């Protein structure tokens, strides 16, 4: 299964971007889909995740500014990012898990997000 992200880019602090992630598999749905990010010199961290049952979890650093949404039938997940901050500069990765078995774990190649003046 391949995941492909789009929508990253360069914005001014306070700006907005919307990330999209589409999976190549549509016959079966991921149990969980989410977004992670990795800043230079740091470990990859969770940004937001959602499950096929509708539960959602956000990192404390993005609560109130980012919104995750999902189209289960199409294995597509979005991340609306508002009020972007310079410290949020990172490569953002799409993740999908549990499509064929609970141990499945798939990642996209990542998309760069930068907020700078």
DADA-V524542 format. One record per backbone hydrogen bond with DSSP energy under -1.0 kcal/mol. NH is the residue of the N-H (numbers start at 1). CO is the residue of the C=O. E is the energy in kcal/mol with one decimal. If there is no record, write none. Layout:
{{NH	CO	E} {NH	CO	E}}
This chain:
{{4	22	-2.0} {6	20	-2.0} {11	114	-2.6} {14	84	-3.1} {15	12	-2.4} {17	81	-2.1} {19	79	-2.7} {20	6	-2.7} {21	77	-1.7} {22	4	-2.0} {23	75	-1.3} {24	2	-2.2} {31	97	-1.4} {32	97	-2.0} {33	50	-2.7} {34	95	-2.4} {35	48	-3.2} {36	93	-2.7} {37	45	-2.4} {38	91	-2.2} {42	39	-2.3} {45	37	-2.8} {47	35	-2.8} {48	35	-1.7} {49	57	-2.3} {50	33	-2.9} {51	55	-2.0} {52	31	-2.3} {54	51	-1.7} {57	49	-2.4} {59	47	-2.7} {62	59	-1.6} {65	62	-2.3} {66	62	-2.2} {67	80	-2.4} {69	78	-1.7} {71	76	-2.9} {75	72	-1.3} {76	71	-1.7} {77	21	-2.0} {78	69	-3.0} {79	19	-2.2} {80	67	-3.0} {81	17	-3.3} {82	65	-1.9} {84	15	-2.4} {88	85	-2.1} {89	86	-1.7} {90	113	-2.0} {91	38	-2.2} {92	111	-3.2} {93	36	-3.1} {95	34	-2.6} {96	106	-2.2} {97	32	-2.7} {98	104	-1.2} {104	101	-1.7} {106	96	-3.3} {108	94	-2.1} {111	92	-1.9} {113	90	-2.6} {114	9	-2.5} {116	11	-2.4}}
